[in-house]
Amino acid sequence: MNTFIAIEPDRCIGCGTCLAACSHGHRVAGLQAEPRLALTFTRDVSAAVTCHQCEGAPCLAVCPVDAITRTDTAVIVNEQTCIGCKLCAVVCPFGAIHPSGTSTAGVAGIAYPTPTQPQGTSPLLAWSIGTYTCAVKCDLCSTLGPDESPHCVAACPTAALYVRDAMTLTGIRRDKMRAAVAANQIMMGRSTNLKEA
């Protein structure tokens, strides 16, 4: 199992600090300033949506130009190779990949009137003349050193985001199995006592 960023929705307050930290960290590294995660809100909860760095990575399998590759730690997108076809975003089961781009107006400091889409338009359907679009997804801040945590994890004021790896998940799985066995034994003991009574 790969390393990925998990969220504790009960702790998330929807402040957006993770988005700002992600955006700043990648912009400083010379990449798209678009945040690599998204915040989703319901009536009762807010939570960050990040890439799960899938073992079978459907985004990697579907990319026609091999712009998505797997490293030792993450599945990453090469922004210079990506052609913006959006196939990876379509096949992502978690909705963790989205298209983003910088318009020529942003690059050259000039503005041309470009078509705008209604606010409800899906990012997969939106387009703008003169905007080079590429896929954006969590890369676990691959530009950082191995001892540093991703920008969003370090910036979260409520510690709602944390890094999960195979070793941590194995320990959690083991603890849950022990708790389930103990609960089962307690329930079996209760049913035996009821039969005897």
MARGU-764064 format. One record per residue: residue in one letter; x, y, z of N, C-alpha, C in turn. Coordinates in steps of 0.05 Angstrom, whole numbers, plus 32768, in hexadecimal, padded with zeros to 4 digits. Layout:
MARGU-764064
aXYZXYZXYZ ...
***
This chain:
MARGU-764064
m80117FE88000800080008000801180198000 n8009802D7FF1801880457FEF801280588005 t8024806B800980208081801C800C80958010 f7FFA809F80217FE780B380187FDF80C58030 i7FD180DB802A7FC880ED803E7FAB80E68045 a7FA780E2805F7F8C80DB80687F8180F38078 i7F6780F3807C7F5A8109808A7F4880FF80A0 e7F47810D80B57F35810880CC7F1E811D80C9 p7F08811680BC7EF3812B80B77EE8813880D0 d7EE8812A80E77EDE813681007EF0814D8109 r7F09814D81017F1B816381097F1C817A80F5 c7F14817480DC7F16818880C67F02819F80CB i7F0B81B880CA7EFA81CF80CE7EF581DE80B4 g7F0081D3809E7EFB81DF80847F0881FA8080 c7F1E8200808D7F2A821A808D7F3982208073 g7F42820B80647F50820F804B7F6E8214804E t7F78821280667F958215806A7FA58201805A c7F9B81E980597FA981D4804A7FAB81DB802C l7F9681E780217F9681F080057FAB82058000 a7FAC821980127FBF822F800F7FDC82258012 a7FE1821380257FFC82088028800481F88010 c7FF281E880067FF881D77FEE7FFE81E97FD6 s7FEE81FD7FD27FF1820F7FBB800C821E7FBD h801282297FD4802B82377FD8804482257FD4 g8043820E7FE0805981FB7FDE805F81F37FC1 h804B81EE7FB2804F81E67F96805781FD7F84 r804C82157F8A8054822C7F7A807282327F7E v807B82307F97809782357F9D80A982207F8F a809E82087F8B80AD81F37F7D80AC81F67F5F g809D820A7F55809C820F7F38808681FF7F2A l807381F57F39805D81E67F2E804381F67F2E q802E81EB7F23801481F87F24800D82007F41 a800282187F447FFB82217F5F7FE182167F69 e7FD382077F587FBA81FB7F5F7FBE81E77F76 p7FAE81E87F8B7FB081D47FA17FAC81B87F97 r7FBB81A57FA27FBA81897F9A7FA4817A7FA9 l7F9581877FBA7F7F817A7FC87F67818D7FC7 a7F5081837FCE7F3881937FCD7F2981907FE8 l7F1A81A47FEE7F0981A280067EEC819C7FFD t7EDF818A800A7EC3818480057EB3818A801E f7E9C8195801A7E8B819C80307E70818F802E t7E66818580437E4A817C80457E3D818C805C r7E25818680617E17819480777E24818F8092 d7E2F817780957E39816F80AF7E57816D80B2 v7E65816C809B7E828167809D7E9181758086 s7EAA817C808B7EBC818680767ED481748076 a7EDF816F805F7EF6815D805D7F0681628044 a7F20815D80467F328160802F7F318146801E v7F32814980047F3381327FF27F4F81327FE5 t7F5E811D7FE97F79811B7FDE7F7C81017FCF c7F9180FF7FBF7F9780E77FB07F9E80D07FC4 h7F9480B87FBF7F9A80A17FCF7FB380927FC6 q7FC1809D7FB17FD980907FA77FD480727FA2 c7FBF806C7F937FB580517F8F7FCB803E7F86 e7FC980257F907FDC80107F887FD8800A7F6A g7FBF80087F617FB980027F457FB7801B7F34 a7FB880337F3F7FB8804D7F327FAB804E7F16 p7F9080507F157F8380517EFB7F8C806A7EEB c7F9380807EF97F9C80987EEA7FB680927EDB l7FC780837EE87FE1807C7EDB7FDC806A7EC3 a7FC980577EC57FC480447EB07FB780517E98 v7FA780667E9C7F9880727E867FA780897E78 c7FBC80937E837FC980AA7E787FD680A37E5D p7FCE80B17E477FD780A97E2C7FF480B27E26 v7FFF80C47E36801A80CF7E31802E80C87E47 d802680B77E59803780AF7E70804080C77E81 a802E80DA7E84803580F17E95803280EB7EB3 i802580D57EB9802180CD7ED5803380B57EDA t804480B87EEE805680A27EF58056809D7F13 r806080867F1B8061807E7F37807E80807F40 t8082808E7F56809D808F7F63809C807D7F7B d80B1807D7F8B80B2806D7FA3809C80747FB7 t8094808D7FB6808180977FCA8066809F7FC0 a806480A77FA7804A80B27F9D804680AD7F7F v802E80B27F77802780B37F5A802680D07F53 i803780D87F40803A80F57F3A803580FB7F1D v802D81147F188028811D7EFC803F812F7EF3 n8049812A7EDC805D813B7ECF804E81517EC0 e804D81697ECB803D817E7EBF804681877EA3 q805F81827E9D8069818A7E82806181757E6D t805D815C7E75805581477E63803781457E5F c8028814B7E74800B81497E737FFF81597E5D i7FEC814E7E4E7FDF815B7E377FC381667E3F g7FBB81627E587FA1816D7E617F89815E7E56 c7F8B81457E507F7581367E457F5F81307E5A k7F6581317E737F53812D7E8A7F4A81107E8E l7F5680FD7E807F4E80E17E837F5380D87EA0 c7F6A80E17EAC7F7180D97EC77F5C80E27EDB a7F5180FA7ED77F3D81057EE87F2380F57EE6 v7F1D80EC7ECE7F0580DC7EC97F0680C27ED7 v7F1D80B47ED77F1F80997EE27F2580997F00 c7F2D80AF7F0C7F3480B07F287F1C80A97F39 p7F1D80947F497F05808C7F597F00809F7F71 f7F1380B07F787F1080C27F8F7F0C80DF7F87 g7F0D80E57F6D7F0A81017F647F2181127F6D a7F3881067F6F7F5081147F7B7F6181217F66 i7F5A811F7F4C7F69812B7F377F5781407F29 h7F6281587F257F52816C7F177F64817B7F04 p7F5881867EEE7F6881957EDB7F6C81B27EE5 s7F8381BD7EDF7F8981D87EE67F9D81E37ED1 g7F9D81FD7ECE7FB082097EBC7FB282277EC0 t7FC782327EB37FCC824F7EB57FC6825B7E99 s7FB6826F7E987FB0827B7E7F7FC7828C7E74 t7FC782917E5B7FDC82A27E4F7FDC82BE7E5C a7FC482C77E647FC282E17E717FD282E07E8C g7FD182CA7E9A7FE082C87EB37FFE82C67EAE v800682BB7E98802282B77E93802E82D17E88 a802182DD7E75802C82F57E678023830F7E74 g8011830E7E86800883277E937FF583377E81 i7FE9832A7E6E7FD583377E5D7FBB83287E5F a7FA583347E597F8B83277E5B7F7C83287E41 y7F7183117E3A7F5F830E7E237F4483057E2D p7F2E830F7E227F1583047E2B7F1282E77E23 t7F0E82D67E367F0B82BA7E307EF082B17E3A p7EE5829B7E2E7ECB82917E377ECC82887E54 t7EB6828D7E627EB482837E7D7E9D82707E7F q7E9F825D7E907E8A82497E947E7982507EAB p7E6082467EAC7E4F824A7EC37E5D823F7EDC q7E5782497EF37E6582417F0C7E6282237F11 g7E4B82177F097E4681FB7F0F7E5481E87EFB t7E6381F27EE87E7081E17ED47E8681D17EE1 s7E8681B77EDC7E9A81A57EE77EB681AE7EDC p7ECB81AC7EEC7EE581B37EE27EEE81A17ECB l7EE281897EC97EE981777EB37EDD81817E98 l7EC981927E9A7EBC819C7E817EC581B97E7B a7ED081C77E8E7ED881E37E8A7EF081E57E78 w7EF281FB7E697F0982007E597F0B821E7E54 s7F2382277E4E7F2782437E487F3C82457E32 i7F3782577E1F7F49825B7E097F6482647E14 g7F7982597E0A7F9482627E127F9E82587E2D t7F8F82457E397F97823A7E527FA2821E7E4E y7FBB821A7E557FC781FF7E547FBE81F17E6E t7FB081DB7E6B7FA581CC7E827FB581B37E86 c7FBB81AD7E9F7FC881937EA67FBB81887EBF a7FBF816F7EC37FB481617EDB7FC281697EF4 v7FB3816D7F097FBF81747F237FB581607F38 k7FC781547F467FC081417F5B7FD581417F71 c7FCE81367F887FE181367F9F7FF981257F98 d801181307F9C802A81227F97803A811E7FB1 l802B81217FC88037811F7FE2804F81327FE6 c804D81487FD88062815D7FD9807D81507FD3 s807F81437FBC809681337FB480B081447FB2 t80AD815F7FB280C581707FB180D281737FCC l80C4816A7FE180CF816C7FFC80E281558002 g80F18158801781038143802080F3812C802D p81008115803180F280FE803C80E981018059 d80F58113806880EE8116808480D9812C8088 e80D1813A807280BE8150807580A28145806E s808E8150807D8072814880778067815A8061 p80538151805280478162803E803D817C8049 h803C81918038803481AC8040801981AC804F c8006819E80447FEB819F804F7FEA8193806B v7FF9817E806F7FF98171808980068183809E a801C818F8096802B81A180A9801A81BA80AF a800A81C3809C7FFB81DC80A07FE081D980AE c7FD581C180AF7FBA81BD80BA7FB981C580D8 p7FA981D980DF7FA981E280FB7F9C81CF810F t7F8C81BC81057F7E81A981177F89818D8114 a7F9F818A81067FAB816F81017F97815B80F6 a7F86816580E47F72815480D77F7E814380C1 l7F94814C80B57FA2813E80A07FBA813080AB y7FBF811880A27FD7810980AA7FE080F68095 v7FF980EE8095800480DC8081800080BF808B r7FF580AF80797FF28092807E80048082806C d8012806F80778022805D8067801B8040806D a8027802D8060802080118063802480088080 m803A8011808D8040800880A8802A801280BB t8023802B80B9800F803680CA7FF4802880C6 l7FEC802380AD7FD3801680A77FD27FFA80B1 t7FE97FEC80B07FEB7FD180BA7FE57FD180D9 g7FF17FE480E77FED7FE681047FD07FEC810A i7FC37FFE80FB7FA7800580FF7F967FED80FA r7F9B7FDF80E47F8C7FC780DD7F8E7FB280F3 r7FA67FAE80FE7FAB7F9B81137F9B7FA2812C d7F9B7FBC81337F8C7FC5814A7F6E7FC18147 k7F647FC7812F7F477FC3812A7F407FA6812B m7F517F9481217F4C7F7781227F4B7F6E813F r7F5D7F77814F7F5D7F70816C7F447F798179 a7F3C7F9281747F247F9D81807F0B7F8D8177 a7F0A7F85815E7EF37F7681537EF27F5A8160 v7F097F4E81637F0A7F3381707F017F35818D a7F0B7F4A819B7F037F4E81B77EE57F5381BA a7EDA7F6481A87EBE7F6981A87EAE7F5081A2 n7EB77F4081907EAA7F2781897EAA7F1481A1 q7EC07F1281AF7EC27F0181C67EAF7F0A81DC i7EAD7F2481E07E9A7F2F81F47E7D7F2881EC m7E777F2B81D27E5C7F2581C97E567F0781CC m7E697EF681C67E667ED981C87E627ED281E6 g7E707EDF81F87E6D7EDA82147E517EE2821E r7E477EF882137E2C7F01821B7E167EEE8211 s7E1A7EE481F87E067ED281ED7E067EB781FC t7E1E7EAF82067E207E9682157E127E9A8230 n7E167EB1823D7E097EB782577DEB7EB88254 l7DE17EC3823D7DC47EC482397DB87EA88236 k7DC67E9782287DBC7E7B82237DBB7E6C823E e7DCF7E71824F7DD07E6382697DBA7E6D827B a7DB27E8682797D9E7E91828A7D837E878280 
***
